[in-house]
Amino acid sequence: MSVTDLPTLNAILNSISTIFLILGFVYVKKRELEKHKKMMTVALISSTFFLISYLIYHYYVGSVPYGKQDWTRPVYFAILIPHIILAAVMTPFILWGVWLAWKDNFLKHAKIMKWIWPIWVFVSITGVIIYLMLYVF
């Protein structure tokens, strides 16, 4: 595997995160808390691997410009800008939410994660869309 393969790996890891975030949500709504915990652990691990891979890629490659000058350009930036801002903002809150769950403070965990979970899903999905727009289409 080379550095040029990392964007594809990142999209796969984001897709895995999205799937397990949704499964975790389904299980917590069903009150199947052990399954919820397992799904969210996989989502956290895949997101962590994504972040590591993302940082390695951009360390070596730098910023990757969007090459098209057509109608998709404003769409790309309309997706990219909130994606970047929310990804940066949500990371410490995810860690805080995980810490609260680890410490069995499920009331506070649920309060913070009800706001962070949809942002996490949004960032994971838009990460895949950005990949598709930048590298596939």
Secondary structure as UniProt FT lines:
FT   HELIX           3..5
FT   HELIX           6..29
FT   TURN            30..31
FT   HELIX           33..61
FT   HELIX           72..102
FT   TURN            103..104
FT   HELIX           106..131
FT   HELIX           132..136
//
